[in-house]
Amino acid sequence: MTLTATSFPRPIEHNGLGRLVSAMSDILAVTWRNLLGYKRVPQLLVFSTIQPVIFVLMFRYVFGGAITVPGVSYVDYLMPGIFTQVVVFGSVGTAIGLAADLNTGLLERFRSLPMARPAVLAGRTTADLARNVFVVLLMAAVGFVVGFRVHTSAPEFIAGLALVLLFGYTFSWVFATVGLWVRDPESAQAAAFPVLAPLVFASSAFVPTNTMPDWLRVFAEHQPVSVTATAVRGLMLSGASTSDIVQAVAWSAAILLVFVPLAIWRYQRTA
Amino acid sequence: MNHIAIEATGLTKKFGDVVALDGVSVSVPSGSVLGLLGPNGAGKTTAVRILTTIIRPDSGSARVLGYDVVSNASAVRYRIGLAGQYAAVDGNLTGRENLRLIGLLTQMPRNTIAARADVLLERFELTEAADRVVRTYSGGMRRRLDLAAALVHQPPVLFLDEPTTGLDPQGRLELWDVIRDLVSDGTTVLLTTQYLEEADKLADNIVVVDHGRIIAQGTPADLKARVGSTMIEIGLPDEGEAVRAKSVLARFSEDVEPDGRKVRMRINDGARVLIDVLRALDAAQLTPATMAVREPTLDDAFLALTGRQPEPRESPDRQAVAVGGA
């Protein structure tokens, strides 16, 4: 049997608009491949949901009783923070996945293929966005079980989740860059914690910032996790303040503006 | 066809302070096999990565089927296949899904991908395992799938970076057959290897690299000729006869040494001289008890060309990758 039979057509060399269409199809192909990975290794998904569930239970029932937030029940204050935290921690998965692909030589192969350059990263982050949709919906369900209630409207609640997902997508690009930089899954995991712990805990995600010392409070109130959690809280609890939403979107946009080109640049130089 | 499929001129590449390539030029005629031979860290993989558009050379240029690997990388990528040292396939996908993914990403017409995957799975004896997740494959199966993945879009030029490293002898022979099939269909192949025997068996031309430089090139026969000579070893019934044999054989070669009951001689053009050697011994009423003729291997060639055995050293490619790959 011949392997180069002329009965098979050669690849199609795209140009102009065709290139754009084929770039989209490359992104979809890579997304499909990464989602299959989640299907084949469901542990990845399970472990990424256990930790946030524990956080919900811990903050709701262990710490929550000792935390008073004026004007709102603690579980209602907590859940927008949990949504935000969950996608931020989850984005480490992007780094781990890319570092693993780097190690198996798969990225090296992709770089020799006539595919759109950013498709590997765009497909990875899109698959991780899909994963976040699942995880965030699951957390919402857990939240409702432990007493969380939306005080605004369904559209605002959904807008809040959308804001969370945008933020998660943003952080996927941050950790795409990290994964390509540190080059191995264990290091990616190790590198993530020192970056994420201050962002997630020195924030208004779980506790109000008013008891923090001034120097920390200034940081805590303006850093992206807090700003996003505040905007989501507004959307779900008290009606959204436009300025909060604008600030949150601005943070995501700014981070994307830096890290999308950085990750792509890094990808092109890595292998 | 006398067209040049792969042409590289003066390629250099440094990773930090490590010089991986130091002015390498190669030229591979269409439909032929070039063997890039050298120890670990010689620069073979770096050369392949440049020719497959994965990294850019610091200086020098290269063309594949006439397309520049830097300025026209995209055109090159449509026309090349790459199978590396690491069986770069996705362990979480089935064999069939891996081939489908590559088919999509090489812009194969969608309606042909499934049929193409079937042909490849069949050829590489993976049909039964086609719908199993690749992490359950054996090392040999992964390697076969890796090579199949490099062939999905029927590239006219194929790069194989140490394709048989880690395969068992049976697997190596099978892979050699596949490579020969591809070449007989007109595919141009550049393969790297540390196995001197492999280059000898497969390649039309061999380029020997060491420390990023070409130290020799030619056909396998050329290289052997440069090493010199055929070794003939004649065993005689006793040492006295061995000494007599030595004086008889002295007129064929300056390099005759007795060793107990054996006489070893090196001669050029060994096979043709052999009959004269036997006649001379017979005329002197010497009857060899044993006789061995050994053609020089490429190991001998390496020794003759570099003054040392091919010894692996830390690969600059991988080393540089570990510290950031700039």
Contacts between the chains, C-beta under 8 A, distances in Angstrom:
chain1	res1	chain2	res2	distance
A	1	B	119	6.9
A	1	B	122	6.8
A	1	B	123	5.5
A	2	B	181	7.3
A	2	B	185	5.7
A	3	B	119	7.3
A	3	B	120	7.2
A	3	B	123	5.9
A	3	B	151	5.8
A	3	B	154	7.6
A	3	B	178	7.7
A	3	B	181	6.4
A	3	B	182	6.0
A	3	B	185	6.6
A	4	B	151	8.0
A	4	B	154	5.2
A	4	B	156	8.0
A	4	B	182	6.8
A	4	B	185	4.2
A	4	B	186	6.8
A	4	B	187	6.2
A	5	B	119	7.6
A	8	B	112	5.8
A	8	B	115	7.5
A	8	B	116	5.5
A	8	B	119	7.8
A	8	B	154	5.9
A	9	B	108	7.6
A	9	B	109	5.4
A	9	B	112	5.9
A	10	B	78	7.9
A	10	B	153	7.2
A	10	B	154	6.5
A	11	B	78	5.3
A	11	B	106	5.2
A	11	B	107	4.4
A	11	B	108	5.5
A	11	B	153	4.8
A	12	B	107	5.0
A	12	B	108	7.7
A	12	B	109	6.2
A	13	B	75	7.4
A	13	B	78	5.6
A	13	B	107	7.2
A	14	B	107	6.5
A	22	B	107	6.0
A	25	B	104	6.9
A	26	B	104	7.3
A	26	B	105	5.9
A	29	B	101	6.1
A	29	B	104	4.1
A	29	B	105	5.8
A	30	B	105	7.7
A	32	B	101	7.8
A	33	B	90	6.4
A	33	B	93	6.5
A	33	B	97	7.7
A	33	B	101	5.3
A	36	B	92	6.3
A	36	B	93	5.8
A	36	B	97	6.7
A	37	B	90	7.4
A	37	B	92	4.3
A	37	B	93	7.7
A	40	B	92	4.2
A	40	B	93	7.5
A	40	B	133	5.9
A	41	B	92	6.0
A	104	B	86	6.5
A	104	B	88	6.1
A	104	B	89	7.9
A	104	B	90	7.7
A	104	B	91	7.3
A	105	B	84	5.5
A	105	B	85	7.5
A	105	B	86	3.6
A	105	B	87	7.4
A	105	B	88	3.6
A	106	B	88	4.9
A	106	B	89	7.4
A	106	B	90	6.2
A	108	B	49	7.7
A	108	B	54	6.0
A	108	B	84	6.4
A	108	B	86	7.8
A	108	B	88	6.2
A	109	B	82	6.5
A	109	B	84	7.0
A	109	B	88	4.2
A	109	B	102	8.0
A	109	B	149	7.3
A	110	B	105	7.0
A	111	B	53	7.3
A	111	B	54	4.8
A	112	B	52	4.5
A	112	B	53	6.3
A	112	B	54	5.7
A	112	B	77	6.2
A	112	B	80	6.7
A	112	B	82	4.5
A	113	B	77	5.9
A	113	B	102	7.1
A	113	B	105	4.8
A	113	B	106	5.6
A	114	B	74	6.0
A	114	B	77	3.9
A	114	B	78	4.6
A	114	B	105	7.7
A	114	B	106	5.9
A	114	B	107	5.8
A	115	B	105	4.3
A	115	B	106	7.5
A	115	B	107	7.6
A	119	B	105	7.7
A	181	B	324	7.8
A	183	B	321	7.3
A	183	B	322	7.7
A	183	B	325	7.9
A	269	B	325	7.0
A	269	B	326	7.1
A	270	B	325	5.8
A	271	B	49	7.3
A	271	B	54	5.3
A	271	B	55	6.7
A	271	B	321	7.8
A	271	B	325	7.0
